[in-house]
Amino acid sequence: MSERAVLEVIALNADDAVAARDGGADRLEVVSDMAADGLSPSRETVGRIRAAVGIPLRVMLRLTDGFLAGTPADVDRLAAVAAELRAEGAEEFVLGFLDERGRPDLVTVERLVAEIDGCRWTFHRAVDRAADRDALRKSLADLPGLDTYLTAGSPAGVDEGLATLLAEARATADGEPGYEAQLLVGGGLRLDHLPRLRAAGVRAFHIGGAARPDGWEAPVSPDAVARWRSTLDA
């Protein structure tokens, strides 16, 4: 029997978290402001979600739209947010920054990794905007706690990125240096993508809008999440 796939669902609040859990989510990505593609939530939101559900949470570390960290003062603010969220009990995080040339912003990433002090974390879809995906992976490979890449394989989404995702899944299966972290596929992901990805060995999937058939102004639908869970488990 194949290993159960991980299903991660975006949650904006405790109601979303409960609905996602009830639908069969294994983990939540906790964010605010999806109009900006997901920013750091408040400390209070993280506390309410932790009180509402027992499944793991990955909490976003990002204060502005895009993948540039900004000025040193902006990075200081973000490090302070990371410290606050860690103090609230957050144990897993999501982060990722590039410089103006599309290379990993190692100064910012290393600062945040030090702030979260050994917690596990996902490098998010900044990888899809990187000038060189392979070089980015290899430059980050030794950072403590990095265990996941959230990626669609392309800035345009899974339809465009499928070939890249399949190639990276092969690299992970082959134990290629820089590809040890789990591939978490999300970004325009649909149910009809799952058979090819599962056949390639992908074991982790991320949904946001797909868990909300009535749009981002509506809550997570446990029935929508359950459809993904049952398809992954089939």
Secondary structure, 3 states (H helix, E strand, C coil): CCCCCEEEEEECCHHHHHHHHHHCCCEEEECECHHHCCECCCHHHHHHHHHHCCCCEEEECCCCCCCCCCCHHHHHHHHHHHHHHHHCCCCEEEECCECCCCCECHHHHHHHHHHHCCCEEEECHHHHHCCCHHHHHHHHCCCCCEEEEEECCCCCCHHHHHHHHHHHHHHHHCCCCCCCCEEEECCCCCHHHHHHHHHCCCCEEEECHHHCCCCCCCCCCHHHHHHHHHHHHC
